[in-house]
Amino acid sequence: MNWEDGRLFLAVARAGQMLAAAKALGINQATLSRRMAALEHSLGANLLIRRATGCELTDEGEALAESLERAEAEFLQAQSLFDHAGPEISGTVRIGAPDGFGVSFLAPRLAHLAERHPDLTIQLVPVPQAFSLSKREADIAVMVGRPEQGRLVAQKLTDYTLGLYASREYAHRHGQPETTDDLRDHRLVGYVEDLIYSASLNYAPSFWSGWRSQVEISSATGQLEAVRAGAGIGVLHDYLATGHDDLVPVLPDLSAQRAYWIVHHESLRGLARIKAATSFLAEIVKQDAGRFVRAARP
């Protein structure tokens, strides 16, 4: 088996579809399918289960993919020996991030990274419910909480806090709750429950065990805008709510805390573009460190 066939097989394994892999590789789907059939014939093993909806790996395919990922990691490590930090950093780096952090904090600052490395193409993508660094859906991910599984390199970025907020108009019309039990008399804004893909994102029970949202929105920035428009009381990231004079804290002694982590696949360790992007993320968060954690109230 030559490396080119291995590279094509990895693309299929990661995409889970011949068509998607062919598009990513820039080759014809029929050509890719023939190459995979020839690879299976040369190895004397079935690597893929072809279905109408895509491809699944057999046990032999899983084993081969794991071996090829290790080989790829060694290749990339060797390549990194000749990468040099500086303005000549080039290529593409794809950063996956939650919408609150990605849209409201990171996106307005990406111009600085682009100016620092003019030959670098920067892609910012949302972190969806089903997200895989091993399938190269992103090179770097900003995640809530440290991942427990996978061959990943993780670095803590920052803690952040959340609190209850309402619009001034809503508070004027409906009053402010004095206890958590009073929340049952208010309209509540939260996540779409069956789309909460991580327990760490289920913030609301940290504030009131009886929480039931009447308005459900599957993004942090969407919840922010809904609360600002008077939809009800919601759990908002303090760093997103800060600076919006139309918001008022609700039960301000209550708070929840989580942490963002920078994560990338270990096969990318040492690559100049990965180091440049992770260093930039750490730098801009450090510059705004006081923004993410609300000061303790006396």
C-alpha positions in Angstrom: 0.0 0.0 0.0 1.4 3.4 -0.9 0.8 6.6 1.1 -1.3 8.2 -1.6 -3.9 5.4 -1.2 -3.7 5.8 2.5 -4.3 9.5 2.3 -7.4 8.9 0.1 -8.7 6.2 2.5 -8.2 8.6 5.5 -10.3 11.2 3.7 -13.1 8.8 3.1 -12.9 7.5 6.7 -13.1 11.1 8.0 -15.9 12.3 5.7 -18.0 9.2 6.0 -19.0 9.7 2.3 -17.3 9.1 -1.0 -18.8 12.3 -2.5 -17.8 14.5 0.4 -14.3 13.0 0.5 -13.9 13.4 -3.3 -14.9 17.1 -3.1 -12.4 17.7 -0.3 -9.7 15.9 -2.3 -10.5 17.6 -5.5 -11.0 14.4 -7.5 -13.8 12.6 -9.2 -16.1 10.5 -7.0 -15.9 7.5 -9.4 -12.1 7.7 -9.4 -12.0 7.7 -5.6 -14.4 4.8 -5.4 -12.2 2.7 -7.9 -9.1 3.6 -5.8 -10.8 2.4 -2.6 -11.9 -0.9 -4.3 -8.4 -1.4 -5.6 -7.0 -0.8 -2.1 -9.3 -3.3 -0.6 -8.4 -5.8 -3.3 -4.6 -5.3 -2.7 -5.0 -5.7 1.0 -7.4 -8.6 0.8 -9.8 -7.0 3.2 -13.1 -5.2 3.3 -12.4 -1.7 4.7 -15.7 0.1 3.9 -19.4 -0.8 4.2 -21.0 1.2 1.4 -24.5 2.4 2.0 -26.8 4.8 0.2 -26.3 7.4 3.0 -22.5 7.0 3.1 -19.7 4.7 4.2 -19.0 3.0 7.5 -15.6 1.5 8.5 -15.3 -2.2 9.1 -13.2 -3.5 12.0 -10.3 -3.8 9.5 -11.0 -0.3 8.3 -11.0 1.1 11.8 -7.6 -0.5 12.5 -6.2 0.8 9.3 -7.5 4.3 9.9 -5.9 4.4 13.3 -2.5 3.2 11.9 -2.6 5.7 9.1 -3.4 8.5 11.6 -0.3 7.6 13.5 1.7 7.7 10.3 0.2 11.0 9.4 1.1 12.4 12.8 4.7 11.4 12.3 4.8 12.9 8.9 3.4 16.2 10.2 5.8 16.2 13.1 8.7 15.8 10.6 7.3 18.6 8.5 7.1 20.8 11.6 10.8 20.6 12.0 11.1 22.9 9.0 8.3 25.2 9.8 9.4 28.6 11.0 7.4 31.1 13.1 6.9 34.5 11.5 5.1 36.3 8.7 5.8 33.5 6.3 3.4 31.2 8.1 0.9 30.0 5.4 -1.8 27.5 4.7 -5.2 27.3 6.2 -6.2 27.1 9.9 -9.8 26.3 10.7 -11.0 27.3 14.2 -14.2 25.8 15.6 -15.8 27.8 18.5 -19.1 28.1 20.3 -21.2 30.9 18.9 -21.0 33.2 21.9 -17.2 33.1 21.9 -16.7 32.7 18.2 -19.1 35.4 16.9 -19.0 38.0 19.7 -15.5 37.8 20.9 -13.2 36.0 18.4 -14.5 37.2 15.0 -14.0 40.9 15.7 -10.3 40.2 16.6 -9.4 37.9 13.6 -8.2 40.9 11.6 -5.2 41.1 14.0 -4.2 37.5 13.3 -4.6 38.1 9.5 -2.4 41.2 9.7 0.2 39.3 11.7 0.3 36.4 9.1 -0.8 37.7 5.7 -0.2 34.4 4.0 -2.4 32.5 6.5 -6.1 31.7 5.6 -8.2 31.8 8.7 -11.6 30.0 8.9 -14.0 30.3 11.8 -16.7 27.7 12.0 -19.4 27.0 14.6 -19.0 24.0 16.9 -22.1 21.9 16.1 -23.6 19.1 18.1 -21.7 16.4 16.3 -18.1 17.6 15.9 -14.9 15.7 15.3 -11.3 17.0 15.4 -10.1 13.6 14.2 -12.2 14.0 11.0 -10.5 17.4 10.5 -13.8 19.3 10.7 -11.5 21.9 12.4 -7.8 22.2 13.2 -8.4 23.9 16.5 -11.6 23.9 18.7 -12.5 26.1 21.5 -14.6 23.8 23.7 -16.6 24.1 27.0 -14.8 21.8 29.4 -11.8 19.6 28.9 -12.4 16.7 26.5 -12.0 13.3 28.1 -11.5 11.1 25.0 -9.5 11.1 21.9 -5.9 11.8 20.9 -6.2 15.4 21.7 -3.9 18.2 23.1 -5.9 20.5 25.4 -4.9 23.8 26.9 -7.1 25.8 29.3 -8.1 29.1 27.8 -10.1 30.8 30.5 -12.9 30.4 33.1 -16.1 32.3 32.4 -19.2 33.1 34.4 -22.9 33.2 33.7 -25.7 35.0 35.4 -29.4 35.7 35.2 -30.5 38.7 33.2 -33.7 40.5 31.9 -34.3 43.5 29.8 -35.1 46.8 31.7 -38.4 46.8 29.9 -39.3 43.3 31.1 -38.2 44.0 34.7 -40.3 47.2 34.7 -43.4 45.4 33.4 -43.1 42.1 35.4 -41.0 43.0 38.4 -37.8 41.3 39.7 -37.9 37.9 41.4 -36.7 38.0 45.0 -36.0 34.3 45.3 -35.4 31.4 42.9 -38.9 30.1 43.5 -40.2 33.4 42.2 -38.8 32.4 38.8 -41.8 30.1 38.3 -43.9 33.3 37.8 -41.7 34.6 35.0 -41.2 33.7 31.4 -37.8 32.0 31.0 -35.4 31.8 28.1 -33.0 28.9 27.6 -31.6 26.3 25.2 -33.6 23.9 23.1 -33.4 21.0 25.6 -32.9 18.1 23.2 -30.2 19.9 21.4 -28.0 20.4 24.5 -25.1 18.1 23.4 -23.0 18.5 26.6 -24.0 18.5 30.2 -21.7 21.4 30.8 -23.9 23.5 28.6 -27.0 22.8 30.7 -26.6 26.0 32.7 -30.2 26.6 33.9 -30.5 24.0 36.6 -27.4 25.6 38.3 -29.7 28.6 39.0 -33.0 26.9 39.7 -33.8 23.1 39.7 -37.3 23.8 38.5 -36.3 25.7 35.4 -38.6 25.3 32.4 -38.0 27.5 29.4 -40.9 29.0 27.5 -38.6 30.4 24.8 -35.9 28.0 23.6 -33.1 29.1 21.4 -30.1 26.9 20.5 -27.5 29.6 20.5 -26.0 31.8 23.2 -26.1 34.9 21.0 -29.7 34.2 20.1 -30.7 34.0 23.7 -28.9 37.3 24.4 -30.9 39.1 21.7 -34.2 37.5 22.8 -33.6 38.6 26.4 -32.7 42.1 25.3 -35.9 42.2 23.4 -38.0 41.4 26.5 -38.6 37.7 25.9 -38.0 36.9 29.5 -35.3 36.0 32.0 -32.3 34.0 30.7 -29.0 32.7 31.7 -26.4 34.7 29.8 -22.6 34.7 29.6 -21.5 37.7 31.7 -19.0 38.7 29.1 -21.7 38.8 26.4 -24.1 40.8 28.7 -21.5 43.3 29.7 -21.9 46.6 27.9 -25.6 46.2 27.1 -27.3 49.0 29.1 -30.7 47.6 28.3 -30.0 44.5 30.5 -30.3 44.3 34.2 -29.0 41.5 36.5 -31.6 39.2 38.1 -30.8 37.5 41.5 -27.3 38.9 41.1 -25.9 36.7 43.9 -26.4 33.7 41.8 -23.7 32.6 39.3 -22.4 29.6 37.4 -18.8 29.1 36.1 -17.4 27.1 33.2 -14.1 27.0 31.3 -13.1 27.3 27.7 -10.3 25.0 26.5 -8.2 25.1 23.3 -8.1 21.7 21.7 -6.4 20.2 18.7 -5.6 16.7 17.4 -2.2 15.5 18.5 -1.2 14.9 14.9 -1.1 18.7 14.4 1.2 19.3 17.4 4.1 21.5 16.4 2.8 22.8 13.1 3.6 26.5 12.8 0.1 27.6 11.8 -1.4 25.7 14.7 1.1 27.3 17.2 0.4 30.7 15.7 -3.4 30.4 16.1 -3.4 28.9 19.6 -0.9 31.5 20.8 -3.1 34.2 19.3 -6.2 32.8 21.1 -4.3 32.7 24.4 -3.0 36.2 23.9 -6.3 37.9 23.1 -8.1 36.2 26.0 -5.3 37.2 28.4 -5.6 40.8 27.2 -9.3 40.8 28.1 -9.0 38.5 31.2 -11.2 40.6 33.4 -14.0 40.4 30.9 -14.8 36.7 31.3 -15.3 36.2 35.0 -17.7 38.5 36.9 -16.2 40.0 40.1 -17.5 38.5 43.3 -20.2 40.7 44.8 -19.6 42.0 48.4 
